[in-house]
Amino acid sequence: MLAHCLNKKETIIKDFKVFEKIRLPRTTKIVNTSWTLGKVAQLTNPILTTLRNFALKMTPQSINERQMDFLFDIEF
């Protein structure tokens, strides 16, 4: 993405501002999702861990695929 922005032949400052504007919402979503999943993964309450494990088993593969698509689908 950075290389794409730098190829626009604007000033470097403008190119980096465009890069930041494009990337910030995406990276914010990734960080927030990662933080939430990390908290859920570290649950120690036996009832909550049982619920978490059940929910993960019942999650359709299509949801996991959608999350992966979001991570790897980069539009220029």
Secondary structure, 3 states (H helix, E strand, C coil): CHHHHHCCCCCHHHHHHHHHHHHHHHHHHHHHHHHHHHHHHCCCCHHHHHHHHHHHHHCCHHHHHHHHHHHHCCCC
